Amino acid sequence: MIAARISADRLHLQHGPIDLIIGVDGDREAAFAAAEARFSTILEELVAELPLLRKPMPVAPRGHVAQRMARAAAGYRDFVTPMAAVAGAVADEVLTAIRTQTRPERAYVNNGGDIAVFLAKGQTFNVGIAGLDAAALGNVTLRSGDGIGGIATSGQGGRSLSLGIAQSVTVLADCAAVADAAATLIANRVDLPDHPAITRERADRLDPDSDLGDRMVVTGCGPLGAKDKRRALENGARLAQDLQAQGRIKAAYLLLQGESRVIGIEELAHA
């Protein structure tokens, strides 16, 4: 495990595939110690239940992080495994450890772009929304009363395989695990089945350990016409709107080849 300060107010933790950047305003030394202590066992806990976590919902894992993953992935009609929420759940768990041991004014745990956030009363946090290619797409100011504790981005070309063609889908929710699972499923819905511009391959041929098994994942998408882009985005936007209406997410930003759909972000801006 690697634990290193990368600036006066940021800590880098890395263990296997998990890579965190943590920032805290408040009792920073105690917060970083709490984060490092909790992080030190997370990978082993997840590996112990990995076969179960790669199975479709519903499953009932035992570990704290695994349970966060399962809760975030529960209740969907679409195919999903707890792995859809793993990055967000790890971020949530480390942030909870910080909050249990200290009383930060602001804190965040960034797990490869899936971020758990805490804001004490009266605090704000400026968030830059970026695509999976790191291109800036806009900014949102989070306020302590917004009820947002997690931000996650998914899409074709990201760290994980995708069933859809979205360049990126960014979701804001009450925790990072919920945002992570929702972003994955919304991104999967941004799709045009059987379109000739889209290439696909079996997930298990690209990654024998993929939780998607023999499902066909997108490996490329050529230029699409305006109508096709709108149709694909609307497929994802309908799910995002349903999840917002259910109170499951706060907002979402969907991007495909220069076209976008925004759900709820304007409401946050004027809250």
Phi and psi in degrees as GROMACS dihedral restraints (atoms count N, CA, C in turn):
[ dihedral_restraints ]
;  ai    aj    ak    al  type     phi  dphi    fc
    3     4     5     6     1  -107.9    20    10
    4     5     6     7     1   132.3    20    10
    6     7     8     9     1  -136.3    20    10
    7     8     9    10     1   117.0    20    10
    9    10    11    12     1  -149.4    20    10
   10    11    12    13     1   140.0    20    10
   12    13    14    15     1   -76.9    20    10
   13    14    15    16     1   129.9    20    10
   15    16    17    18     1  -107.1    20    10
   16    17    18    19     1    -5.9    20    10
   18    19    20    21     1  -167.1    20    10
   19    20    21    22     1   179.3    20    10
   21    22    23    24     1   -61.5    20    10
   22    23    24    25     1   -29.5    20    10
   24    25    26    27     1  -119.5    20    10
   25    26    27    28     1    14.1    20    10
   27    28    29    30     1  -133.9    20    10
   28    29    30    31     1   142.4    20    10
   30    31    32    33     1  -119.9    20    10
   31    32    33    34     1   136.8    20    10
   33    34    35    36     1  -107.9    20    10
   34    35    36    37     1   123.5    20    10
   36    37    38    39     1  -121.0    20    10
   37    38    39    40     1   131.7    20    10
   39    40    41    42     1  -142.0    20    10
   40    41    42    43     1   133.7    20    10
   42    43    44    45     1  -149.5    20    10
   43    44    45    46     1   113.6    20    10
   45    46    47    48     1    57.8    20    10
   46    47    48    49     1  -129.5    20    10
   48    49    50    51     1   -81.4    20    10
   49    50    51    52     1    -5.1    20    10
   51    52    53    54     1   -92.5    20    10
   52    53    54    55     1   125.4    20    10
   54    55    56    57     1  -135.8    20    10
   55    56    57    58     1   110.8    20    10
   57    58    59    60     1  -113.5    20    10
   58    59    60    61     1   143.5    20    10
   60    61    62    63     1  -118.1    20    10
   61    62    63    64     1   126.7    20    10
   63    64    65    66     1  -122.5    20    10
   64    65    66    67     1   133.2    20    10
   66    67    68    69     1  -126.9    20    10
   67    68    69    70     1   140.9    20    10
   69    70    71    72     1  -141.8    20    10
   70    71    72    73     1   135.6    20    10
   72    73    74    75     1  -109.1    20    10
   73    74    75    76     1   118.0    20    10
   75    76    77    78     1   140.3    20    10
   76    77    78    79     1  -140.5    20    10
   78    79    80    81     1   -77.4    20    10
   79    80    81    82     1    80.0    20    10
   81    82    83    84     1   -64.7    20    10
   82    83    84    85     1   -44.7    20    10
   84    85    86    87     1   -62.4    20    10
   85    86    87    88     1   -45.5    20    10
   87    88    89    90     1   -66.4    20    10
   88    89    90    91     1   -37.2    20    10
   90    91    92    93     1   -65.2    20    10
   91    92    93    94     1   -44.1    20    10
   93    94    95    96     1   -66.5    20    10
   94    95    96    97     1   -37.4    20    10
   96    97    98    99     1   -63.2    20    10
   97    98    99   100     1   -41.1    20    10
   99   100   101   102     1   -65.8    20    10
  100   101   102   103     1   -41.2    20    10
  102   103   104   105     1   -63.3    20    10
  103   104   105   106     1   -45.0    20    10
  105   106   107   108     1   -64.9    20    10
  106   107   108   109     1   -41.2    20    10
  108   109   110   111     1   -63.1    20    10
  109   110   111   112     1   -44.4    20    10
  111   112   113   114     1   -70.4    20    10
  112   113   114   115     1   -38.2    20    10
  114   115   116   117     1   -64.9    20    10
  115   116   117   118     1   -29.3    20    10
  117   118   119   120     1   -61.4    20    10
  118   119   120   121     1   -22.7    20    10
  120   121   122   123     1  -111.7    20    10
  121   122   123   124     1    -4.5    20    10
  123   124   125   126     1   -63.4    20    10
  124   125   126   127     1   -46.0    20    10
  126   127   128   129     1   -60.8    20    10
  127   128   129   130     1   -44.4    20    10
  129   130   131   132     1   -62.0    20    10
  130   131   132   133     1   -38.9    20    10
  132   133   134   135     1   -62.9    20    10
  133   134   135   136     1   -42.4    20    10
  135   136   137   138     1   -69.8    20    10
  136   137   138   139     1   -42.5    20    10
  138   139   140   141     1   -60.8    20    10
  139   140   141   142     1   -36.0    20    10
  141   142   143   144     1   -61.6    20    10
  142   143   144   145     1   -27.8    20    10
  144   145   146   147     1  -114.9    20    10
  145   146   147   148     1    14.1    20    10
  147   148   149   150     1   -57.4    20    10
  148   149   150   151     1   -43.8    20    10
  150   151   152   153     1   -57.3    20    10
  151   152   153   154     1   -40.1    20    10
  153   154   155   156     1   -68.5    20    10
  154   155   156   157     1   -40.4    20    10
  156   157   158   159     1   -69.8    20    10
  157   158   159   160     1   -16.2    20    10
  159   160   161   162     1   -91.0    20    10
  160   161   162   163     1     0.3    20    10
  162   163   164   165     1   -89.0    20    10
  163   164   165   166     1   152.5    20    10
  165   166   167   168     1   -62.6    20    10
  166   167   168   169     1   150.8    20    10
  168   169   170   171     1   -64.7    20    10
  169   170   171   172     1   148.3    20    10
  171   172   173   174     1   -91.7    20    10
  172   173   174   175     1   143.6    20    10
  174   175   176   177     1  -134.6    20    10
  175   176   177   178     1   163.7    20    10
  177   178   179   180     1  -131.6    20    10
  178   179   180   181     1    79.2    20    10
  180   181   182   183     1   -73.4    20    10
  181   182   183   184     1   170.7    20    10
  183   184   185   186     1  -103.3    20    10
  184   185   186   187     1   -36.8    20    10
  186   187   188   189     1   -70.5    20    10
  187   188   189   190     1   156.1    20    10
  189   190   191   192     1   -61.6    20    10
  190   191   192   193     1   -47.3    20    10
  192   193   194   195     1   -67.0    20    10
  193   194   195   196     1   -42.3    20    10
  195   196   197   198     1   -62.1    20    10
  196   197   198   199     1   -37.9    20    10
  198   199   200   201     1   -66.3    20    10
  199   200   201   202     1   -38.3    20    10
  201   202   203   204     1   -58.7    20    10
  202   203   204   205     1   -43.9    20    10
  204   205   206   207     1   -59.9    20    10
  205   206   207   208     1   -46.5    20    10
  207   208   209   210     1   -66.0    20    10
  208   209   210   211     1   -39.9    20    10
  210   211   212   213     1   -63.1    20    10
  211   212   213   214     1   -41.3    20    10
  213   214   215   216     1   -67.9    20    10
  214   215   216   217     1   -30.7    20    10
  216   217   218   219     1   -90.7    20    10
  217   218   219   220     1    -4.5    20    10
  219   220   221   222     1   -77.1    20    10
  220   221   222   223     1   150.2    20    10
  222   223   224   225     1    90.3    20    10
  223   224   225   226     1     3.3    20    10
  225   226   227   228     1   -93.5    20    10
  226   227   228   229     1   147.6    20    10
  228   229   230   231     1   -82.7    20    10
  229   230   231   232     1   -30.7    20    10
  231   232   233   234     1   -69.7    20    10
  232   233   234   235     1   156.9    20    10
  234   235   236   237     1   -60.3    20    10
  235   236   237   238     1   131.2    20    10
  237   238   239   240     1  -159.9    20    10
  238   239   240   241     1   145.1    20    10
  240   241   242   243     1  -115.6    20    10
  241   242   243   244     1   164.2    20    10
  243   244   245   246     1   -58.5    20    10
  244   245   246   247     1   -20.5    20    10
  246   247   248   249     1   -62.8    20    10
  247   248   249   250     1   -18.9    20    10
  249   250   251   252     1   -63.3    20    10
  250   251   252   253     1   -17.6    20    10
  252   253   254   255     1  -118.4    20    10
  253   254   255   256     1    13.0    20    10
  255   256   257   258     1   -64.7    20    10
  256   257   258   259     1   -44.9    20    10
  258   259   260   261     1   -64.4    20    10
  259   260   261   262     1   -44.7    20    10
  261   262   263   264     1   -65.8    20    10
  262   263   264   265     1   -38.4    20    10
  264   265   266   267     1   -66.0    20    10
  265   266   267   268     1   -38.4    20    10
  267   268   269   270     1   -62.9    20    10
  268   269   270   271     1   -44.9    20    10
  270   271   272   273     1   -60.5    20    10
  271   272   273   274     1   -43.3    20    10
  273   274   275   276     1   -60.6    20    10
  274   275   276   277     1   -42.9    20    10
  276   277   278   279     1   -64.6    20    10
  277   278   279   280     1   -42.8    20    10
  279   280   281   282     1   -69.4    20    10
  280   281   282   283     1   -38.3    20    10
  282   283   284   285     1   -64.6    20    10
  283   284   285   286     1   -38.3    20    10
  285   286   287   288     1   -61.7    20    10
  286   287   288   289     1   -40.0    20    10
  288   289   290   291     1   -62.1    20    10
  289   290   291   292     1   -41.0    20    10
  291   292   293   294     1   -61.7    20    10
  292   293   294   295     1   -45.6    20    10
  294   295   296   297     1   -71.7    20    10
  295   296   297   298     1   -27.7    20    10
  297   298   299   300     1   -70.1    20    10
  298   299   300   301     1   -37.2    20    10
  300   301   302   303     1   -92.8    20    10
  301   302   303   304     1   -21.2    20    10
  303   304   305   306     1  -139.8    20    10
  304   305   306   307     1   175.7    20    10
  306   307   308   309     1  -124.4    20    10
  307   308   309   310     1    77.7    20    10
  309   310   311   312     1   -70.9    20    10
  310   311   312   313     1   154.1    20    10
  312   313   314   315     1   -78.8    20    10
  313   314   315   316     1   -43.0    20    10
  315   316   317   318     1  -144.0    20    10
  316   317   318   319     1   148.2    20    10
  318   319   320   321     1  -157.2    20    10
  319   320   321   322     1   147.4    20    10
  321   322   323   324     1  -143.2    20    10
  322   323   324   325     1   151.1    20    10
  324   325   326   327     1  -127.9    20    10
  325   326   327   328     1   113.6    20    10
  327   328   329   330     1  -103.9    20    10
  328   329   330   331     1   112.4    20    10
  330   331   332   333     1  -107.7    20    10
  331   332   333   334     1    82.6    20    10
  333   334   335   336     1    62.1    20    10
  334   335   336   337     1    30.7    20    10
  336   337   338   339     1   102.9    20    10
  337   338   339   340     1   -12.3    20    10
  339   340   341   342     1   -97.8    20    10
  340   341   342   343     1   119.2    20    10
  342   343   344   345     1  -124.6    20    10
  343   344   345   346     1   129.1    20    10
  345   346   347   348     1   -96.4    20    10
  346   347   348   349     1   134.4    20    10
  348   349   350   351     1  -130.3    20    10
  349   350   351   352     1   140.1    20    10
  351   352   353   354     1  -128.3    20    10
  352   353   354   355     1   134.9    20    10
  354   355   356   357     1  -129.5    20    10
  355   356   357   358     1   120.8    20    10
  357   358   359   360     1   -69.6    20    10
  358   359   360   361     1   166.9    20    10
  360   361   362   363     1   -54.1    20    10
  361   362   363   364     1   130.4    20    10
  363   364   365   366     1    85.9    20    10
  364   365   366   367     1    -4.4    20    10
  366   367   368   369     1   -89.3    20    10
  367   368   369   370     1   154.9    20    10
  369   370   371   372     1  -130.4    20    10
  370   371   372   373     1   164.3    20    10
  372   373   374   375     1  -148.1    20    10
  373   374   375   376     1   121.9    20    10
  375   376   377   378     1   -87.8    20    10
  376   377   378   379     1   125.0    20    10
  378   379   380   381     1  -117.5    20    10
  379   380   381   382     1   127.0    20    10
  381   382   383   384     1   -91.2    20    10
  382   383   384   385     1   124.2    20    10
  384   385   386   387     1   -89.4    20    10
  385   386   387   388     1   126.1    20    10
  387   388   389   390     1  -132.0    20    10
  388   389   390   391     1   153.5    20    10
  390   391   392   393     1   -76.0    20    10
  391   392   393   394     1   177.9    20    10
  393   394   395   396     1   -68.0    20    10
  394   395   396   397     1   -16.7    20    10
  396   397   398   399     1   -90.3    20    10
  397   398   399   400     1     8.5    20    10
  399   400   401   402     1    73.9    20    10
  400   401   402   403     1     6.3    20    10
  402   403   404   405     1   -70.8    20    10
  403   404   405   406     1   133.1    20    10
  405   406   407   408     1   -69.4    20    10
  406   407   408   409     1   134.4    20    10
  408   409   410   411     1  -115.8    20    10
  409   410   411   412     1   -14.7    20    10
  411   412   413   414     1   154.3    20    10
  412   413   414   415     1  -178.4    20    10
  414   415   416   417     1  -133.7    20    10
  415   416   417   418     1   146.6    20    10
  417   418   419   420     1  -132.8    20    10
  418   419   420   421     1   135.8    20    10
  420   421   422   423     1   -97.9    20    10
  421   422   423   424     1   116.5    20    10
  423   424   425   426     1   -87.4    20    10
  424   425   426   427     1   139.0    20    10
  426   427   428   429     1  -117.6    20    10
  427   428   429   430     1   154.5    20    10
  429   430   431   432     1   -58.6    20    10
  430   431   432   433     1   -27.5    20    10
  432   433   434   435     1   -90.5    20    10
  433   434   435   436     1     3.7    20    10
  435   436   437   438     1   -75.5    20    10
  436   437   438   439     1   -19.7    20    10
  438   439   440   441     1    75.8    20    10
  439   440   441   442     1    22.0    20    10
  441   442   443   444     1  -105.0    20    10
  442   443   444   445     1   121.2    20    10
  444   445   446   447     1  -124.4    20    10
  445   446   447   448     1     5.7    20    10
  447   448   449   450     1  -156.3    20    10
  448   449   450   451     1   144.2    20    10
  450   451   452   453     1  -135.3    20    10
  451   452   453   454     1   133.6    20    10
  453   454   455   456     1  -145.0    20    10
  454   455   456   457     1   151.0    20    10
  456   457   458   459     1  -130.1    20    10
  457   458   459   460     1   137.0    20    10
  459   460   461   462     1  -138.9    20    10
  460   461   462   463     1   168.0    20    10
  462   463   464   465     1   156.4    20    10
  463   464   465   466     1   176.4    20    10
  465   466   467   468     1   -72.1    20    10
  466   467   468   469     1   128.4    20    10
  468   469   470   471     1    97.2    20    10
  469   470   471   472     1     1.5    20    10
  471   472   473   474     1   -85.0    20    10
  472   473   474   475     1  -162.3    20    10
  474   475   476   477     1   -67.4    20    10
  475   476   477   478     1   -27.3    20    10
  477   478   479   480     1  -114.0    20    10
  478   479   480   481     1   160.2    20    10
  480   481   482   483     1   -71.4    20    10
  481   482   483   484     1   149.6    20    10
  483   484   485   486     1  -128.9    20    10
  484   485   486   487     1   143.9    20    10
  486   487   488   489     1   -83.3    20    10
  487   488   489   490     1   -10.9    20    10
  489   490   491   492     1  -117.1    20    10
  490   491   492   493     1  -177.3    20    10
  492   493   494   495     1  -111.8    20    10
  493   494   495   496     1     5.3    20    10
  495   496   497   498     1   -58.0    20    10
  496   497   498   499     1   135.4    20    10
  498   499   500   501     1   -63.4    20    10
  499   500   501   502     1   -44.9    20    10
  501   502   503   504     1  -161.0    20    10
  502   503   504   505     1   149.2    20    10
  504   505   506   507     1  -132.0    20    10
  505   506   507   508     1   119.2    20    10
  507   508   509   510     1  -108.0    20    10
  508   509   510   511     1   130.7    20    10
  510   511   512   513     1  -123.4    20    10
  511   512   513   514     1   138.9    20    10
  513   514   515   516     1  -112.4    20    10
  514   515   516   517     1   130.2    20    10
  516   517   518   519     1  -147.2    20    10
  517   518   519   520     1  -176.0    20    10
  519   520   521   522     1   -75.0    20    10
  520   521   522   523     1   -17.2    20    10
  522   523   524   525     1  -150.1    20    10
  523   524   525   526     1   164.0    20    10
  525   526   527   528     1   -70.1    20    10
  526   527   528   529     1   -35.1    20    10
  528   529   530   531     1   -63.2    20    10
  529   530   531   532     1   -44.5    20    10
  531   532   533   534     1   -63.7    20    10
  532   533   534   535     1   -42.8    20    10
  534   535   536   537     1   -62.0    20    10
  535   536   537   538     1   -40.3    20    10
  537   538   539   540     1   -63.2    20    10
  538   539   540   541     1   -51.4    20    10
  540   541   542   543     1   -62.5    20    10
  541   542   543   544     1   -43.6    20    10
  543   544   545   546     1   -64.4    20    10
  544   545   546   547     1   -42.6    20    10
  546   547   548   549     1   -60.7    20    10
  547   548   549   550     1   -41.2    20    10
  549   550   551   552     1   -60.5    20    10
  550   551   552   553     1   -47.0    20    10
  552   553   554   555     1   -73.7    20    10
  553   554   555   556     1   -35.9    20    10
  555   556   557   558     1   -65.7    20    10
  556   557   558   559     1   -42.8    20    10
  558   559   560   561     1   -61.8    20    10
  559   560   561   562     1   -37.3    20    10
  561   562   563   564     1   -62.2    20    10
  562   563   564   565     1   -34.6    20    10
  564   565   566   567     1   -74.6    20    10
  565   566   567   568     1   -22.7    20    10
  567   568   569   570     1   -74.4    20    10
  568   569   570   571     1    91.8    20    10
  570   571   572   573     1  -157.7    20    10
  571   572   573   574     1   161.0    20    10
  573   574   575   576     1  -133.9    20    10
  574   575   576   577     1    89.4    20    10
  576   577   578   579     1   -56.0    20    10
  577   578   579   580     1   135.9    20    10
  579   580   581   582     1    68.6    20    10
  580   581   582   583     1    13.5    20    10
  582   583   584   585     1   -72.2    20    10
  583   584   585   586     1   134.7    20    10
  585   586   587   588     1   -67.9    20    10
  586   587   588   589     1   -17.6    20    10
  588   589   590   591     1   -81.7    20    10
  589   590   591   592     1    -7.7    20    10
  591   592   593   594     1  -106.1    20    10
  592   593   594   595     1   128.3    20    10
  594   595   596   597     1  -105.5    20    10
  595   596   597   598     1   145.5    20    10
  597   598   599   600     1  -138.8    20    10
  598   599   600   601     1   158.1    20    10
  600   601   602   603     1  -147.4    20    10
  601   602   603   604     1   153.9    20    10
  603   604   605   606     1   -62.9    20    10
  604   605   606   607     1   135.0    20    10
  606   607   608   609     1   -59.5    20    10
  607   608   609   610     1   -41.2    20    10
  609   610   611   612     1   -71.7    20    10
  610   611   612   613     1   -14.0    20    10
  612   613   614   615     1   -82.6    20    10
  613   614   615   616     1   -26.7    20    10
  615   616   617   618     1   -85.5    20    10
  616   617   618   619     1   -34.5    20    10
  618   619   620   621     1  -148.0    20    10
  619   620   621   622     1   101.7    20    10
  621   622   623   624     1   -57.0    20    10
  622   623   624   625     1   -21.6    20    10
  624   625   626   627     1   -94.8    20    10
  625   626   627   628     1     4.0    20    10
  627   628   629   630     1   -62.3    20    10
  628   629   630   631     1   138.5    20    10
  630   631   632   633     1   -72.3    20    10
  631   632   633   634     1    -8.0    20    10
  633   634   635   636     1   -85.0    20    10
  634   635   636   637     1    -8.4    20    10
  636   637   638   639     1    59.7    20    10
  637   638   639   640     1  -129.3    20    10
  639   640   641   642     1   -92.4    20    10
  640   641   642   643     1    13.2    20    10
  642   643   644   645     1   -68.1    20    10
  643   644   645   646     1   148.0    20    10
  645   646   647   648     1   -83.4    20    10
  646   647   648   649     1   119.8    20    10
  648   649   650   651     1  -107.4    20    10
  649   650   651   652     1   156.2    20    10
  651   652   653   654     1   -78.1    20    10
  652   653   654   655     1   129.8    20    10
  654   655   656   657     1  -110.0    20    10
  655   656   657   658     1   -12.6    20    10
  657   658   659   660     1  -174.6    20    10
  658   659   660   661     1   156.4    20    10
  660   661   662   663     1  -145.7    20    10
  661   662   663   664     1   117.0    20    10
  663   664   665   666     1   -74.5    20    10
  664   665   666   667     1   178.9    20    10
  666   667   668   669     1   -59.3    20    10
  667   668   669   670     1   136.0    20    10
  669   670   671   672     1  -112.5    20    10
  670   671   672   673     1   150.5    20    10
  672   673   674   675     1   -72.7    20    10
  673   674   675   676     1   164.5    20    10
  675   676   677   678     1   -58.7    20    10
  676   677   678   679     1   -42.0    20    10
  678   679   680   681     1   -65.9    20    10
  679   680   681   682     1   -40.7    20    10
  681   682   683   684     1   -64.1    20    10
  682   683   684   685     1   -42.0    20    10
  684   685   686   687     1   -63.0    20    10
  685   686   687   688     1   -43.8    20    10
  687   688   689   690     1   -62.8    20    10
  688   689   690   691     1   -41.7    20    10
  690   691   692   693     1   -64.5    20    10
  691   692   693   694     1   -43.8    20    10
  693   694   695   696     1   -63.9    20    10
  694   695   696   697     1   -44.0    20    10
  696   697   698   699     1   -64.6    20    10
  697   698   699   700     1   -37.9    20    10
  699   700   701   702     1   -64.8    20    10
  700   701   702   703     1   -33.2    20    10
  702   703   704   705     1   -59.6    20    10
  703   704   705   706     1   -42.8    20    10
  705   706   707   708     1   -74.9    20    10
  706   707   708   709     1   -37.4    20    10
  708   709   710   711     1   -63.8    20    10
  709   710   711   712     1   -33.3    20    10
  711   712   713   714     1   -62.4    20    10
  712   713   714   715     1   -42.6    20    10
  714   715   716   717     1   -66.7    20    10
  715   716   717   718     1   -42.2    20    10
  717   718   719   720     1   -60.2    20    10
  718   719   720   721     1   -41.4    20    10
  720   721   722   723     1   -66.0    20    10
  721   722   723   724     1   -40.0    20    10
  723   724   725   726     1   -62.5    20    10
  724   725   726   727     1   -44.0    20    10
  726   727   728   729     1   -66.9    20    10
  727   728   729   730     1   -35.4    20    10
  729   730   731   732     1   -67.3    20    10
  730   731   732   733     1   -43.0    20    10
  732   733   734   735     1   -62.2    20    10
  733   734   735   736     1   -32.8    20    10
  735   736   737   738     1   -77.3    20    10
  736   737   738   739     1    -9.5    20    10
  738   739   740   741     1    81.3    20    10
  739   740   741   742     1    11.5    20    10
  741   742   743   744     1   -79.5    20    10
  742   743   744   745     1   -34.6    20    10
  744   745   746   747     1  -128.3    20    10
  745   746   747   748     1   161.5    20    10
  747   748   749   750     1   -96.4    20    10
  748   749   750   751     1   -38.5    20    10
  750   751   752   753     1  -161.8    20    10
  751   752   753   754     1   162.4    20    10
  753   754   755   756     1  -151.7    20    10
  754   755   756   757     1   149.3    20    10
  756   757   758   759     1  -130.2    20    10
  757   758   759   760     1   119.1    20    10
  759   760   761   762     1  -111.7    20    10
  760   761   762   763     1   134.8    20    10
  762   763   764   765     1  -132.9    20    10
  763   764   765   766     1   133.9    20    10
  765   766   767   768     1  -148.5    20    10
  766   767   768   769     1   112.2    20    10
  768   769   770   771     1    46.1    20    10
  769   770   771   772     1    51.2    20    10
  771   772   773   774     1    85.4    20    10
  772   773   774   775     1   -11.2    20    10
  774   775   776   777     1   -99.3    20    10
  775   776   777   778     1   148.2    20    10
  777   778   779   780     1  -141.9    20    10
  778   779   780   781     1   161.8    20    10
  780   781   782   783     1  -133.4    20    10
  781   782   783   784     1   138.7    20    10
  783   784   785   786     1  -123.3    20    10
  784   785   786   787     1   128.4    20    10
  786   787   788   789     1  -124.2    20    10
  787   788   789   790     1   113.9    20    10
  789   790   791   792     1    86.1    20    10
  790   791   792   793     1   -16.7    20    10
  792   793   794   795     1   -68.5    20    10
  793   794   795   796     1   -36.8    20    10
  795   796   797   798     1   -62.8    20    10
  796   797   798   799     1   -35.7    20    10
  798   799   800   801     1   -64.0    20    10
  799   800   801   802     1   -38.1    20    10
  801   802   803   804     1   -65.5    20    10
  802   803   804   805     1   -40.4    20    10
  804   805   806   807     1   -63.3    20    10
  805   806   807   808     1   -27.1    20    10
  807   808   809   810     1  -107.1    20    10
  808   809   810   811     1     7.9    20    10
